[in-house]
């Protein structure tokens, strides 16, 4: 084999636990997998998408199959502006970029902002693939202390002073992995820290459409738009395969992102953008969202009930207001990573909580994340019962 140079990113990046558990689930269809936060296949709107594709081609013609503007399809940008307005974000159409998923938008921002040796601050715990992405760009990732309401403003202030980060990455609404939601008061205090330091903050808001109870909270970006990049997508609320991310950010950053995107994928697919515009502009959106909310809320209730019945008083867990995740904390001597092989043998999968800590979570091994979205509701009790058998032998 010809020897070749490997990039820094290729050397340090490894396949994640979600990929491995997806592979295990594919080999074992009987496995109850609480591991991956994918939408329920039964809720993917196949019939609606088929009709919307025809409508998109009828409206846009051959332009839907051609190269388009790097910033995005103007019709989808305008509909996205209205969507963001619903979340308290007031921006111009020209401030909006249609990316290839929220993950694509995050990658583009990293290209525009990160050099090797830079620091990125994240919540403790945080979204594992984001940490992998930041490190692939050569960044040092440092966790900031949080409580049940999200990042602690005093801790964030101190971390910014000490580390002078390139940016702060936050998920204030239906946080992955804990499910927590930051209150409006906490968002205002966090925004004040961001403003005082003139610090770029990235708000990842991909689960916001999946609220089952409680009052809506304005996006963190609405409190400090001049220093925030806001990321959302249609992956969780329509279909992941569309690869539609919707972002708004300060103009100087957006200019850099669009120049760099031209060298990555030139533009997000014109066809899926046109299809997404038909979805957001038509009656399908409200009806589909209602189906999602009712379906996932029932699953969350079933999961919470099963945990109460099977796990017992030594374990604690969240019951979030929305999103796709329940965070479980066991007694101090419980090791979720060590128990996982036995859990797989008993027919159930989950993600150990240690995977969500920037420092490796060596002292957080008693936590785990359960995603209920893709598990058939009739399998939830069986999966939790199997989990309890290995957690409480």
N, C-alpha and C positions, 0 to 999 in steps of 0.2 A: 504494500500500500504506500502511496506517495505521502511523505511527511508534509504537513501543512501547519501554518501558524494558526493558533486558536486565539480568538479575541478574549479580552478580560471578561466580557459578559458570558461567553461560552464556557470559560473555565469555572466561573463561580456559580453559574445557574444550574440548578438540578430540577428534575421533575418533582412536582409537589405531591403531597399525600392524596389530594383530591383525584389526581390522574390515576394513581395506583388503585384507589378505592372504586373509581369508575370502571377500571379494567376488571376488578374483582366482581363487581356487580354484573358486568356483561357476561362473565363466565358462569355466574350463579344466579339465575333469574329468581330463585326462591329467597335470596338474601333481602332482608328488610334494611334498606340503606337510608340512614339519616345523615349521610355524609355530605352530599353535594346540594347546593342551593339552586338547582335547576327548576324551571316551572313544571307543573304537573302536565304531562303529555296530553291528558284528556282535555285540558283547557286551551291548548294551542288552537287558534281559530282558523282551522283549515278551510272551511267553506267560505268564511268571510274573506280570507286572503285571496282565494281564487276569484271571487267577484271583484275585489278591490284591484287586483292586478289587471283585469280587463278594463276597469274604469280608468286606471292610471294610464294605460296604453292609449285608450280612447282620448283622454284629455291631453296628453303630452306627445303622443305620436312617437316618431323616431327619436325625438330628443330624449326620451326615457331610456334609449339604448345607446346614447352617444356620450362622449366625454362632457363634463359639465364644469361649473365653477368650483374652485377648491373650497370656498367657504360653505357651499351648499346650495341646494335647489331653492330659489327665492320663495316659492310657494310654501315649502316646508319651513324655511326660516321664519316666515311671517306667522304661520300657525304655532311654531315653537315660541315665538315672542308672546303670544296669547297664553300658552301653557305656563310659561314662566311667570307671567303676570298673576296667574292664579296662586302662585307660591310666594307672592310679595316681591318679586324681582322685576323692577322697571328698567328695561333696556331697549335699545334700538335694534331693528332687524339686522343692521350691519355689525352689531356686537355679537351676533350669534353664529356659531360654527357647527355644522353637521359633521360629526366625526364617525369613524368606523367603530361604533360601540363606545361606551364610556371608558373602557380599557384603552382603546385607541387614542382617545382624547388625553388620557393621563400619560400615555407614552409620548405623545406629541409635546405635552407641556414639559415632561422631563428632558426631552431633547433640547427644548428652548431655554431651560433654566439650570440644568445640572452639569457640573464638571466633576471629575474624579476628586474625591476628598471633601466634597460638600457634605453638609449635614441636612437631613430631613427629620423633622419632628413628627411623631405619630402618637395616637392615643394608645393607652395600655388597657387591654389588648387592642389589636387592630386587624384589618383585612390582610391576610397573609400574602396573597399574590401581589398586592401593592408593595409590600416590603421587598419581595423578590425583584420587582421591577426597579425600585429605587436603587437597590444594590447592584443590579445589572448595569446601571449608569455610573457606578463607582461611588455612590453616596454611602455615608455612614448613617444608619437609621437609629434614632434614639426615641424611646418611649417616654411619654409624659404621663404623670399620675392622673388617674380618673376616679370618679365615684359613680354611684348609680345614675347620676344626671349627666355624665360625660366628663370632658376634660375640666380640670380644676384651673380656673383663670390664674390664680397665684402661681401654680406650678408651671403653667405655660409661660407666664411672664418671666419667671426665673430661668426656664430652659432657653428662651430666646436670648436673654442677656448673656448666658454662659456659652451658648453654642453658635450663635449668629447663623441660623440655618438659612438654606436657600428658600424653603417654604415649610408650611405646616399642613399636614394632611389630616382631615377630619371627616367623620361620618356622623353628623348629629342626629339623623332621623332613622330609627329602626336599624341601629348600628349592627354591623357584622363584625364580631360574632355574638355580642351580648344581647342584642335586641333593644337596648336602652334608647331613649329619646331625650335629647337635651331640651330643657324648658326654655321658654322665651326669655326669662330673666337671665338664665345662664348664657344664652346666646348673646344677649346684649353685653354682658360683662366680658365674654370672650372676644366679641367684636371690638370692644374698647382696648383690649390688650393688643389686638392685631393692628388697630389704627395707631395706637401710641408708638408701636415699633415700626410702622410702615412696612409690615410684613405680608408677603403673599401667603394667602391661605387657600387651599383647595378643598372645596366642599363636595364630597361624593354623596349623591342623593338618589341612588338608583332604586330604592325601595319605597319611595314616598307615596306612590299610588296605592300601596297595599296597607291602608289603615283600616283596622277592624273596630276600634273603640277610641274614645277620647277626642279632644278638640285638635284641629289642625294647628300647626305651629309654623310661622313664617320661616322661610329658609334663612340660614345664617347669613348668606350673601346679601339678603335684603337689609341687614343691619350695617354692612360695611362693603358695599358693592365696588368701591374704588380699589380694594385690596383683595378681592376674592375671585377665584375661578370656580364656576359652578358646573358640575357634571351630572347629567342624568341620562337615561336611555329608555328605549322601548323593549329591552330584552326581557325584563321581568313582567311587564304589564301587557305585552303583545306577543313577541316571539324573538328569541335570541338570534335566530338565523337572519333576521333583517339587518343586524349589525348597524343599528342607528343609535348614535350617541348625540346628545344635544348639549352644547356647552356655551357659556358666555363668560367673558373674562375682560380685563382691562385692555384697551386697544393696543398699547405697545406690546403686550404679550401676545395678543391675537395675531398681530402682523408677523411676528417671528414664527408662531405656530403654523400659519398658513404657508409661509415660504418653505418651511421644513417639510410640511405634509406633501408638497409637490414632489419631493424626492422620495417619499415613502410609498404612497399609493395614489398620488395625484388628486384623488377625490374619493369620497364615499360613493358607492354605486348609485348612479342616476335612477336605475329602475327601483331599487328598494326605497330610495328617498321619495320617488313619486308615489309608490304604494303607501308609504308612511303618511304622506300628505293626505291621501284619500281617507286613511283611517282617522287621523286627527281632525279632519275637517268634516267628517260625516257622523251619522248617528251611532255607528258601531262602538265608538270609544266608551260612552257612558254605560251602555248595556254590557259590554265586555268587562269593564271595571267592576260593575256590580256583581257579575258572576264570579270573578276572581275573589272579591272580598268575602262573599258569602261562603264560597267553597273553602278558602284558606282559613277563615275564622272558625269554621266547623272543625277543621283538622287541628287547629291550635287548641281548641277546647278539648278535643278528644285526647290529644297528647298530654295536656296539663292534667286531665283526669287520670290517665294511665300512670303518669309519674307519681301522682299522689297515692294511687292504689298499690303500686309495686315497689317504688324505691325506698320509701320509709323516711323516718325523721333525720337520719344522718346526712341526707342530701338536701340541697336547696337548689331552686331553679327560678328563672325569670318567667313571667307571663307577659310578653310585650304587647304594646298597643297595635303593633303591625309588623310588617316584614315577614321573614321566613325562618327565624332562628330562635331557639330556646337555649339558654346558657345554663349549664348544670355545674354545681360545685359540690364535691364530695368531702368527706372527712379528711383531715390532714394526711393520714396514712394511705389514702386512696391514690393509685397511679393509673390514670386513664390510658397512657401509652402502653404500659405493661399489660393491661387487661385487654387491649384491642385484639390481639391474636385469638384469645379465648372467645371474645365476642363474635368474631368472624366465624369461628367453629360452631357457635350457637346460632348462627344465621342472622346476625345484626351488625351493622356498621355505623360508625360515627367518626367525628374528627376530634382527637385529643386537643384540649385547650392550649397546650404548650406550643402548638403550631402558629398561634396568633400573637405571640409576644416577640418584639424586636430583639430582646436579649436571649431568646431561646426558651424562656419560660421554665427554667430549671426548678424554680420554687413554686410553680403554678401547675404542677403535674396532676393535681386533683380536680381539674376542670375539663369539661368537654362541651362540644357544640352539637346540637341536634337540629337538623333541617327537616321540616315536616312537609315541604311543598310537594315533592315528587312521590311521597309514600302514599299508596292507596289508603283511604281512611279505614278500611277494614283490616289493614295490616298493622296499624299503629299499636294497638294493644298487644298483639303478639310480639312485635319488635321490642316494646318496652319491657314486657315480661322476660324476654330473653336477655335484655340488657341487665335487668335486675338480678338475674341468676348468676351472672359473672361479676357484677359489682358488689353483690351481697351474698357470697358463697356460704 
